[in-house]
Amino acid sequence: MIEAAFRGRLGSFDLDAEFRVPGQGITALFGASGSGKTTVLRAIAGLARLRDGRLQVNGETWQAGRRFVPPHRRAVGYVFQEASLFPHLSVEDNLRFGLRRSRSTARIGLNEVVDLLGIAPLFDRPTAMLSGGERQRVAIGRALLSQPQLLLMDEPLSALDRVSKEEILPYLERLHASLSIPVIYVSHDIAEVERLADTLVLMERGRVRASGPIAGLLADPALPLIHMPQPAAVIDGQVIARDARYGLTDLRVPGGVVTVQGDLGPIGRRRRLRIPASDVSLGRRAPQDTTILNALPARIEGAEETAAHQVVVRLRLGQRGEGAALLASVSLKSWDTLGLRVGETVVARLKAVALAAPGAAPELAQAPPAHTA
Amino acid sequence: MGEGHLFDASMIETILLTLKLAAITTVVLLLVGTPLAWWLARTRGPWKEVIASLVSLPIVLPPTVLGFYLLIAMGPDSPLTALLGFKLSFTFEGLVLGSVIYSLPFVVNPIRNAFEAMGDRPMEVAATLRASRLDAFVTVALPLALPGLMTGAILGFAHTVGEFGVVLMIGGGIPGETKVLSVTIFDYVETLQWGKAHVLAGGMLVLSFVVILAMLLLERRLNRGRT
């Protein structure tokens, strides 16, 4: 469990943020620029000191009252927006900087990190000769090797171009899958958050607007997320069947089974789906004579009319609405014509179901994706 | 001192004394100037500019003015002399102290600039990688400020070799103790030994040029490969 409460003024910025998030998985600190995300992250690392602060990380108190553990005594790894590699050190010495100084016996070894992040080919290059994506991978590796109990990432992808971003994301997903270190990830990009986060802390003007599991928050009518231009639901599922003939994979999700195009890996593998509201239509009966693969019973939980004569319908999968949250965007005319009501069970047809992470996370032993300089 | 010989033992003695003074002064300057530069680069507050101004004073002050006050401070009746139990004026040690004060801005300012240019980020990164403040200072800040440290050291050395006014005021010209190069050239000219003056002055000219060239080349090399 990570419990944080920071109150106070830093420069001209007023912060009053309090949240509790699980001590595992990826927690996204999400909000607009200037909402205080980075300040909170710096306060967690001890780089910023707010006079009125409380911080406990998995039972260890890092700040409370007069107690303030200095940053170098906190077992955090910090990945800055710009990679900030030490220019006077080689790639290897950058990686070893924190490893050498960590008191705990190394749980994460150099070889493991090098494999995980595909850093081996970069070892002999001067840091100035690395591409943006490569630098950031080395920075992530360097942070991991300091044996953190908590990994803090401050928009690690925002300084990168689209290609480099796509190059790094699979590594982050791999990290998530293979290491048990909790991560707090600052981002203002909802696509990144949908792809990576388990828990979401929504920040607004220095305050925490809401926090909790991501699926719930994305579909929460009281929060601005559902009103974003392209609202979507994320659903975590598990592979239960593969059909080689048609190249399909069945995923069990809370409240149903979803069929997805493509081979999503062995039975039991956990995958995350992202289902945009605009790809979900609603009907009273199961569709016949249709090309749509997925038609699942779902219960209407609520509906919000948007300015564009659309209705964003909140649903939960399953006959009794016991499953995962789903969003559907239908026209106001269809909504009224069908006479749909809250509490009613309908059939949700999913036009497209995509993995939240299209470039599937590479396996550990597999060669890393091409990263030409 | 036969006018027929361009080199003699006293000239060699002078050159060695000058180099010794410059070397010791440079070491002291780096030891004193680096922490001072770090403090100036990292402190925010009204005191910072006051101290910075004091450090930079020798740049604008006529050396004789500085030398005059130093002479008084090191003289037989000063509190400093009472404190030390011996007087520093007209001694080699006094010359070192005077040179350190006189060359301080030439060492502190480049190092301070290097520390400021580096920003807070490297120290923050080091802290999140478990390095204590001192550890990070030694293993990150100093290597990153190396070009500034080199520039400071070279300027400090060269400036000490070339100083005249302060030396004349507090050191006089005791051979083997305080009679350094610049004072010796002055002596040669006064006593019309133009040939010897030429040797020393020409040597200084060449040395100064080589020092500055080396500094520029070194800086360029150190800055290469850093972004």
Boltz contact constraints between the chains, C-beta under 6 A:
constraints:
  - contact:
      token1: [A, 45]
      token2: [B, 128]
      max_distance: 6.0
  - contact:
      token1: [A, 47]
      token2: [B, 124]
      max_distance: 6.0
  - contact:
      token1: [A, 71]
      token2: [B, 127]
      max_distance: 6.0
  - contact:
      token1: [A, 71]
      token2: [B, 128]
      max_distance: 6.0
  - contact:
      token1: [A, 72]
      token2: [B, 127]
      max_distance: 6.0
  - contact:
      token1: [A, 72]
      token2: [B, 130]
      max_distance: 6.0
  - contact:
      token1: [A, 72]
      token2: [B, 131]
      max_distance: 6.0
  - contact:
      token1: [A, 72]
      token2: [B, 132]
      max_distance: 6.0
  - contact:
      token1: [A, 76]
      token2: [B, 128]
      max_distance: 6.0
  - contact:
      token1: [A, 78]
      token2: [B, 128]
      max_distance: 6.0
  - contact:
      token1: [A, 84]
      token2: [B, 121]
      max_distance: 6.0
  - contact:
      token1: [A, 84]
      token2: [B, 125]
      max_distance: 6.0
  - contact:
      token1: [A, 87]
      token2: [B, 226]
      max_distance: 6.0
  - contact:
      token1: [A, 88]
      token2: [B, 143]
      max_distance: 6.0
  - contact:
      token1: [A, 88]
      token2: [B, 144]
      max_distance: 6.0
  - contact:
      token1: [A, 97]
      token2: [B, 129]
      max_distance: 6.0
  - contact:
      token1: [A, 98]
      token2: [B, 129]
      max_distance: 6.0
  - contact:
      token1: [A, 98]
      token2: [B, 130]
      max_distance: 6.0
  - contact:
      token1: [A, 101]
      token2: [B, 130]
      max_distance: 6.0
  - contact:
      token1: [A, 101]
      token2: [B, 131]
      max_distance: 6.0
  - contact:
      token1: [A, 102]
      token2: [B, 130]
      max_distance: 6.0
  - contact:
      token1: [A, 126]
      token2: [B, 225]
      max_distance: 6.0
  - contact:
      token1: [A, 128]
      token2: [B, 225]
      max_distance: 6.0
  - contact:
      token1: [A, 128]
      token2: [B, 227]
      max_distance: 6.0
  - contact:
      token1: [A, 146]
      token2: [B, 129]
      max_distance: 6.0
  - contact:
      token1: [A, 146]
      token2: [B, 130]
      max_distance: 6.0
